[in-house]
Amino acid sequence: MNGYIINFLVYTMAMIGFITLALIIYKKSVNINTGTMNKDFLKVENFLRLSASKTIYVIKAGNEKFLIAADMSNTTMLAKLSNENRYEEITKN
């Protein structure tokens, strides 16, 4: 009877160890894939709602900016913004 209990405990501990090792390996592989990407690489800088379903976005991807139009059915890139056509606030003296 003691032999069965010892075998059961050894088998249970081995399975718990195997599952723990698998979870550790999984978490490290997920962190490697998502950890290399910069969380601020893609972000919405500004938007203008034209109607209930149509919106224009200024999206920053890295060092570049894009003008994107989106509605309920599709998304369209309107322009790649450069330094010349970026909005600059005009101040009055």
NUVEX-891285 format. One record per residue (C-alpha): residue number from 0; residue in three letters; x, y, z. Coordinates in Angstrom, 2 decimals, decimal comma. Layout:
<pts>
@num=NUM | residuo=ALA | px=X | py=Y | pz=Z
...
</pts>
This chain:
<pts>
@num=0 | residuo=MET | px=0,00 | py=0,00 | pz=0,00
@num=1 | residuo=ASN | px=2,83 | py=2,42 | pz=0,83
@num=2 | residuo=GLY | px=4,37 | py=1,72 | pz=-2,57
@num=3 | residuo=TYR | px=1,21 | py=2,90 | pz=-4,36
@num=4 | residuo=ILE | px=1,07 | py=6,13 | pz=-2,34
@num=5 | residuo=ILE | px=4,73 | py=6,88 | pz=-3,01
@num=6 | residuo=ASN | px=4,30 | py=6,16 | pz=-6,75
@num=7 | residuo=PHE | px=1,22 | py=8,40 | pz=-6,83
@num=8 | residuo=LEU | px=3,05 | py=11,26 | pz=-5,09
@num=9 | residuo=VAL | px=6,09 | py=10,98 | pz=-7,37
@num=10 | residuo=TYR | px=3,88 | py=10,92 | pz=-10,49
@num=11 | residuo=THR | px=1,82 | py=13,90 | pz=-9,25
@num=12 | residuo=MET | px=4,92 | py=15,97 | pz=-8,44
@num=13 | residuo=ALA | px=6,41 | py=15,13 | pz=-11,85
@num=14 | residuo=MET | px=3,23 | py=16,29 | pz=-13,62
@num=15 | residuo=ILE | px=3,07 | py=19,51 | pz=-11,57
@num=16 | residuo=GLY | px=6,72 | py=20,18 | pz=-12,43
@num=17 | residuo=PHE | px=6,10 | py=19,48 | pz=-16,12
@num=18 | residuo=ILE | px=3,08 | py=21,81 | pz=-16,24
@num=19 | residuo=THR | px=4,99 | py=24,54 | pz=-14,37
@num=20 | residuo=LEU | px=7,93 | py=24,24 | pz=-16,78
@num=21 | residuo=ALA | px=5,58 | py=24,41 | pz=-19,78
@num=22 | residuo=LEU | px=3,93 | py=27,58 | pz=-18,40
@num=23 | residuo=ILE | px=7,32 | py=29,23 | pz=-17,76
@num=24 | residuo=ILE | px=8,47 | py=28,47 | pz=-21,31
@num=25 | residuo=TYR | px=5,18 | py=29,74 | pz=-22,74
@num=26 | residuo=LYS | px=5,35 | py=33,02 | pz=-20,79
@num=27 | residuo=LYS | px=8,94 | py=33,64 | pz=-21,86
@num=28 | residuo=SER | px=8,14 | py=33,00 | pz=-25,52
@num=29 | residuo=VAL | px=5,15 | py=35,40 | pz=-25,37
@num=30 | residuo=ASN | px=7,30 | py=38,09 | pz=-23,72
@num=31 | residuo=ILE | px=9,97 | py=37,69 | pz=-26,38
@num=32 | residuo=ASN | px=7,44 | py=38,19 | pz=-29,19
@num=33 | residuo=THR | px=5,60 | py=41,14 | pz=-27,63
@num=34 | residuo=GLY | px=8,45 | py=42,63 | pz=-25,65
@num=35 | residuo=THR | px=10,49 | py=43,56 | pz=-28,72
@num=36 | residuo=MET | px=7,81 | py=45,84 | pz=-30,10
@num=37 | residuo=ASN | px=7,64 | py=49,40 | pz=-28,82
@num=38 | residuo=LYS | px=4,23 | py=50,08 | pz=-27,30
@num=39 | residuo=ASP | px=4,31 | py=53,68 | pz=-28,56
@num=40 | residuo=PHE | px=5,20 | py=52,71 | pz=-32,14
@num=41 | residuo=LEU | px=1,63 | py=53,09 | pz=-33,40
@num=42 | residuo=LYS | px=-0,62 | py=55,72 | pz=-31,87
@num=43 | residuo=VAL | px=-3,49 | py=58,02 | pz=-32,78
@num=44 | residuo=GLU | px=-2,29 | py=61,62 | pz=-32,53
@num=45 | residuo=ASN | px=-5,51 | py=63,36 | pz=-33,50
@num=46 | residuo=PHE | px=-8,90 | py=62,68 | pz=-35,05
@num=47 | residuo=LEU | px=-11,83 | py=64,56 | pz=-36,51
@num=48 | residuo=ARG | px=-15,32 | py=63,04 | pz=-36,56
@num=49 | residuo=LEU | px=-17,03 | py=64,01 | pz=-39,83
@num=50 | residuo=SER | px=-20,28 | py=62,18 | pz=-39,16
@num=51 | residuo=ALA | px=-21,61 | py=59,38 | pz=-36,98
@num=52 | residuo=SER | px=-19,75 | py=56,76 | pz=-39,01
@num=53 | residuo=LYS | px=-16,91 | py=58,70 | pz=-40,72
@num=54 | residuo=THR | px=-13,71 | py=59,82 | pz=-39,00
@num=55 | residuo=ILE | px=-10,33 | py=61,12 | pz=-40,13
@num=56 | residuo=TYR | px=-7,29 | py=60,13 | pz=-38,06
@num=57 | residuo=VAL | px=-3,67 | py=61,30 | pz=-37,88
@num=58 | residuo=ILE | px=-1,72 | py=58,15 | pz=-37,03
@num=59 | residuo=LYS | px=1,92 | py=58,19 | pz=-35,94
@num=60 | residuo=ALA | px=3,92 | py=55,09 | pz=-36,82
@num=61 | residuo=GLY | px=7,47 | py=55,45 | pz=-35,62
@num=62 | residuo=ASN | px=8,73 | py=58,76 | pz=-37,03
@num=63 | residuo=GLU | px=6,13 | py=58,95 | pz=-39,80
@num=64 | residuo=LYS | px=2,59 | py=60,30 | pz=-39,76
@num=65 | residuo=PHE | px=-0,34 | py=59,23 | pz=-41,93
@num=66 | residuo=LEU | px=-3,77 | py=60,69 | pz=-42,63
@num=67 | residuo=ILE | px=-6,36 | py=57,87 | pz=-42,48
@num=68 | residuo=ALA | px=-10,08 | py=57,97 | pz=-43,26
@num=69 | residuo=ALA | px=-12,29 | py=55,34 | pz=-41,64
@num=70 | residuo=ASP | px=-15,98 | py=54,51 | pz=-41,76
@num=71 | residuo=MET | px=-18,12 | py=51,51 | pz=-40,86
@num=72 | residuo=SER | px=-17,14 | py=49,46 | pz=-43,91
@num=73 | residuo=ASN | px=-13,55 | py=50,38 | pz=-44,81
@num=74 | residuo=THR | px=-10,36 | py=52,25 | pz=-43,96
@num=75 | residuo=THR | px=-8,38 | py=54,30 | pz=-46,48
@num=76 | residuo=MET | px=-4,96 | py=55,92 | pz=-46,32
@num=77 | residuo=LEU | px=-5,38 | py=59,46 | pz=-47,63
@num=78 | residuo=ALA | px=-1,82 | py=60,80 | pz=-47,38
@num=79 | residuo=LYS | px=1,57 | py=60,38 | pz=-45,81
@num=80 | residuo=LEU | px=2,22 | py=63,57 | pz=-43,87
@num=81 | residuo=SER | px=5,63 | py=65,19 | pz=-44,16
@num=82 | residuo=ASN | px=7,21 | py=68,19 | pz=-42,43
@num=83 | residuo=GLU | px=5,87 | py=70,51 | pz=-45,15
@num=84 | residuo=ASN | px=2,18 | py=69,65 | pz=-44,73
@num=85 | residuo=ARG | px=1,99 | py=69,13 | pz=-40,97
@num=86 | residuo=TYR | px=-0,35 | py=71,42 | pz=-39,12
@num=87 | residuo=GLU | px=1,39 | py=74,32 | pz=-37,45
@num=88 | residuo=GLU | px=-0,48 | py=76,63 | pz=-35,11
@num=89 | residuo=ILE | px=-0,49 | py=80,26 | pz=-36,21
@num=90 | residuo=THR | px=0,05 | py=82,68 | pz=-33,37
@num=91 | residuo=LYS | px=-1,10 | py=86,26 | pz=-33,54
@num=92 | residuo=ASN | px=1,20 | py=89,01 | pz=-32,24
</pts>
